[in-house]
Amino acid sequence: MKAMILNEYGENAEFQVTELAKPDVKAGHVVVKIAAASVNTVDTMIRQLGQKDLPLSPDLPAVLGMDFAGTIEEVGEGVTGFAPGDEVYGCAGGLADLQGTLAEYMLADAKLIAQKPKSISMREAAALPLVGITAYEGLKRAGIRKGQKALVHGGAGGVGHVAVQLANHFGAEVYATGSGEKAKGYIEQFGATFINYRTEKVVDYVEMYTKGAGFEVVFDSVGGSNMTNSFEAAALNASIATTVSMLELDLTPAHFKGLSIHVVFMLIPMLHDYKREEHGRILADLARIVDSGAIEPLLDENHYGLTEVGNAYAHLTSGQAIGKVVVEV
């Protein structure tokens, strides 16, 4: 099978076209013919940093890529609920000892996949797994429910645009931060009130939209130093879900508000073979929500083939991408 591999890690590491053996099926797994794979920020970090600085990186030579959509070709012993010919999607490789999705075929743990949403294309479905699972897990852990006021930081981003739509689906009144007319357009299209974080102070929009009480749920897909904005925007006893919490931070404001902080690191099931079936369950629910019309994946307008994956990575890291960058295999 054709695959794109890295023979070294680093900022200038180049993907090489190579022929690899098609994976053999094994118990609990399926062999999938890949139709499309999306590029996530963590993929670009693995390519740049490698095992020395990011231990979850696979051994070289490496096939990267986590998200995919494709068609099952073979089903291993003990697998139920899937059959050859099924169109599926998932986040199932590209780190540690798991072969990635930048290849014509991959071996995927059946616990990590689900039937693809019927109402969208392979390209669109490939854009959803990592960001969809992250948004779903974060909102659920934060206790999102009908009638709450929810704030999503980075509402036009990869995770953020799904979090906005999911929060709406779960019945919350949704607000989202961003900047620029494009972000404003997408945030409003997805059903949230736009907040320009460059021109509006936290204290001002908290007063405007919550009469000073704060938001009951804050989903922070920006993280880092922005966590202090989340603390300021949160209501008393509110819940904050964060996807980027690798920093030293004074938790005093969180203490005096009695905040609950939920750190979402969605790679845990893949890395540690821990509750992988939860990802399959979430993906199945996301497919149902997508097919109900409540979630529309946002894709970058550029199209890339498998041998153009280097350009796809470059486009994402340039900061110019709008929506998810997808590679068609």
Buried (B, 14 or more C-beta within 10 A) or exposed (E): BBBBBBEEBEEEBEBEEBEBEBBEBBEEBBBBBBBBBBBBBBBBBBBBBBBEEBEBBBEEEBBBBBBBBBBBBBBBEEBEEBEEEBBBBBBBBBBBEBBBBBBBBBBBBBBBBBBBBEEBBBBBBBBBBBBBBBBBBBBBBBBBEEEBBBBBBBBBBBBBBBBBBBBBBBEBBBBBBBBEEEBBEBBBBBBBBBBEBEEBEBEEBBEEBBEEBBBBBBBBBBBEEBBBBBBBBBBEEBBBBBBBBEEEBEEEBBEEBEBBBBBBEBBBBBBEEEEBEBBBBBBBBBBBBBBEEBBBBBBBEBEBEBEBBBBBBBBBBEEEBBBBBBBBB
